[in-house]
Amino acid sequence: MSNSNISQTEIHQNQWQLNQTLAESIMPLLGRLYREKGVEVLLFGKTLVNATTIDIIKTHRLSRHHSTTTVNITQTAPIIEKLIELELSPCCIDVGQLASQYWATNETHHNIGDFLMTALTESIDSSESVEARDVVLYGFGRIGRLLTRILVEKSGPGYPLRLRAIVVRGGRDGDLQKRASLLRRDSVHGQFNGSILVDEDHKALIVNGNYIQIIYANSPQDVDYTQYGINNALVVDNTGVWRDAEGLGQHVACNGASKVLLTAPGKGDIKNIVFGVNHDTIWQTTLLFQQPAVQRMLLRQL
C-alpha cells in the first residue's frame, strides 16, 4: 500500500472518530435542551432529539441537499453548546440554518453568542408559554400504536400534546399485556425504543414515564374522561367507524372531551386536510393551533 493510500485511510478514520466524539458530546445537550427547556433542535427540518450517534452523523451528511455547502458537526456543535447557556422559551431551533448563516461570515466560533442573541431574539426571555393539551386515542390499531410512539417520543416541556388515555374494546384477562406487546413490536416499524410497564391494578400502561390510562368502552357515550382527571381533551378517532359529523359528534358529547380529530377520510361535511393544500383550515378552525409557539412546534410534525 502506498503512502498516499495510507494517508487517505488515516484522514478518513480520524475524521470519522472526530465526528463520533462530537456527536457523543452533543447528545446529552440535545436531551437537556428538550427535557429542561422544551427546545427541539432540528437540522434542516430533521429532529436531533433522541437521535443516535450514527443518526446525527448521517443527518449532517444529508445537509448538502439543503445548503450550498455541507454543514458538519464541527460547525453545529459549538452552536448547540452555546444554546444550553441561553434562557430559551419552548420552541424549535434549526441549527443547520443557524450554522449556514453564521459560518458564511465567520471563521471562528468566538462570535456565536452574540449571533444567537440576535438570531433568537423572539425565543430568549419570552413570556410566551405552551400549556399541554390532553390527548385521548380512540382505538389502538396500527395507527393508534404509531401515534402513541410519536406522542411519547415527543413528550416533554413545551410540547403541546400530552397522551393521557387510550380507549379500546375488550377488557379480558391478559388484554393489557397483549396491547403492550403489540406496542413493543411492529412488523413494519420495528422494535419500540423505550420502556413499557403494565399496571394491571389501575388498567394503565407506563410508556417512557408517560402514564396512559386504558379505558374499556364499546362506544363514545360510555366514557367520562373527567373520572380520570382528563379535561378539554383532543380525541383522535383512528377506528374509522365514525367518519361524519353526527358520528364524530358523539366524542365531543363525552365529559372531558372538546375536539375530535379523524385519521380516516371524512364523509359529508367533514373536511379532509392535506398539508400544502388546505392545511390553513387547521389554523382557522382549531384554537389549539392558533398560538404562535404551538404553530412553530407542530408545523414540521403535520
N, C-alpha and C positions, 0 to 999 in steps of 0.2 A: 504494500500500500504506500502510495506516495505521500510526501509531507503535506501536499496541498489537500489531499483527501482526509488525512488525519486532522488537519487544521479545521476543515469544514465540519467534521464529525464533532470535534470539541466545541466548536462555535454553537452548533445546534443543541448539543447536550447541555451546555452552560446556559443557553437562553431558555431551554425548557425548564431546567432546575430553578432559574430565577423566576420564571412565570409561576411555577408551583409555589415557591416560597411567598411571593407576593399575594397570590390567590389565597393561600392559607392564612396570611396575616390579615386580610380584609374580611374574611368570612365572619369572625366574631363581631367586627364593627358593623357589618351589614345587619346582623342579628340584633345588635343593641339599638341601632337606629330604628328598626321596625318595632321591636318589642317595647322599648322605653319611650320612644318619641312618636311612633306611628308614622315614620318616614319610610316609604317604599323606594328603594334605589333601583333604577332601571338603567339598561344600557341600550340605547336606541330602541326603546319600547319593550324590551325583554327584561322581565324582572330578575334581579340577582338575589332576592330573598330566598333562603333555603337552598340555594344553588350549591352544588358540589365543586370541588377544586377544578375538576375537568370541565364542568359546565361553564364556570367562569372563564376559563382559558378559551374554550370553543366559542363562547359568545363574543369575546373580544376579537377573535379571528373573523367572525362574520360581520364585524363592524365596517369592513371595507365596502360592503354593499350599501351602507347608509352615509358614508362620508367620503370626501375626495381623497382622504388619507386614512390609513388604518390607525385606529386608536388602540394603543396597547396598555397593558396593566401598569407599566411604569408611569403612564400618564394619568390613569384614573385613580391609582392607589393613594397618591398624596391628596387628591381632592376628597376621597372618602375619609381619609384620616382627619382632614380639617372639618368635615361635616359633623363629626361626632362632638366637636368642641362648640358648635353653634347652638343657640337656643331656637330650635325649629318647631313650628306647629305641624300637625299631621298633614302630609302632602306626598306627592310623587316627585322624585327628582331624577332626571335623566343625566347620569354622569358622562354618558357618551357625548351628548350635545355640549355639556359644560366643558369637557376636555377638548373637544374640537375648537370651541371658541377661545379657550384660554391659551392652548399651545400654538394657535395660529399667530399670536402676537407676543408670546413669551418664550424664553429659552430655559428659564429655571422655575422652580416651584415657590420662590420667595414671595410672590405677589398673589398667591392663591387665596389667602384670607381676605384681602381687600376685594378681589374679583368676586368671591362668593357673597360677600356682604352686599355688593351691588346687584349681582345677578339674582339673588334670592331674597330681595327686599320684602316681597309680599309674604314670604314664609317665615321670616325671622321676627320674633316678638309679636306675632299676630294673635289677636284675641279670638280669632275665628276657631270654632271647635266643632267637632262632629259627634253627635250622640248616636250610639249604636242602635240600629233598628232590629227588633226581634224578628227572626225568620222561622217559619214553620214549613217543612216539606210535607206535602200531602201525597204520599206514595213513596215507595222505596225500591223501585225497579232500577234498571241501569242508569237512567237519567238522574234519579234521586240519589243514587250512590255516588255518581260523578259530581253532582252538586255538593254533596256532603264533603267530598275530598277537597273541592275548591274552597268552600266556605271555611273549613277547618284550617287549611293551609294559609288562608289569608287572615285568619282571626288575629286580632291584636289591637293595641291602642290606635285610634284614628280610623280604623276600618269601619265603614258604616253599616255593615251587616253582621248579625250575630245569630248563628244557628241555635235555636232553643229546643225544638221538638220535631219529631217525625211521626206522622200519622199513618198507621197501617191497619190492615185487617188481620184477623187471626188471634193470637194470644195463647196458642198451645204450648205445652211444655217443650222447652228447648228452642223456642222461636227466637229468643234474643241471641243465643249462641249461633244459630244459623245465619241471622242477619249480620252479626259481627264477622262471621266467616266470609260472607259474600262481599262485605266491605273491604276485608283484608286482601282478597284476591279477585282480580278481574281478568278474564281470558284475553281481553284486548289491551287494556291499560296496565296490566301487570299488578305487582305487589304494592299495597299501600305503604307508603314510607312514614310510619309513625306507630303510635301505641293505641291499642283499643282494649278497654276494660269493660266488662259486663257487670252491671249492678242489677242482679236478679230481684233483690228485695224492693227496689224502687222503680223497676222497669225502665232502665236507662242505659245508655252507652256513654262512656267517658273516652272521648277521642282526642288525643293530644291535649288533654286537660280541659276540653270543652265538654260540659255536662249536657247531654242531649236526651231529653225525655222521649221515651217511646210511648205513644198514645194509641190504644187499640179502639177503633171505631169503624162502623160499617158505612157511615155517611157523615157529611159535614155537620148535620144538625145534632149529631150525638156528642159533639165536642164543645167543651167550655174551657178555653185556654187560660182564663183567669185563675182557674183552680191550680195552675202550675206556675203562677206568677208571670204569665205572658200577657202583655197588653199591646194594643196598637200594632199587631203583628202583620207582616207581609207573608201571605200564604202562597207558596209556589205549588200549583197543581201540576204534577207530572204524570198523572194517571191516564189522561186522555179520555176519561169517562164523560166529563162535562166540558163542553167547548163553546157554549153560547152564554149570553149574559144571564139568562134565567138560571141556568145550572151553576155557573160560577158564582152567582149572587148568593148561593147557599153558604159559601165560605165567609163572605163578608157579614152574613147574618149571625155568625158564631160570636160568642162573647170573647173579646180579646183580639179579634181579627178586624182589620180595617181595609186591607187591599189584597187583591189576588193577582198573581202572575201565572199565565198559562204557557206551558212549554210545547204544546202541540198546536197545529194550525187551527185558528179560530173559525167559528161559524157565525152567521148572521151579522150582527153589528159589532163583533169583536175585531179590532184592528190587528193585523199581523205586522210586526215591527221587523224591518230589515235594516241592519246597520249600514249607513252610507246611502240609504234611500229615503227612509222616513223616520229615522231614529229620533229626530227632533220632537216627535209626538210624545216621547217619554218625558222630555223636559217640560212639555206643556201640560201634561195631564197628571204627573206624579210629583207631589210635593217633596218626596224623598230625594229626588234628583235635582231640585231647584237650588240647593245650597252649592255655591261655587266649589267649596272644598270637596264635597261629595262628587261633583261632576269631574273634577280633576282625578279623584281616586278611582272612579268607575269607568271613565271614558275608554281606557285601554282594556277593560275587562269585558266590555259588551261585544 
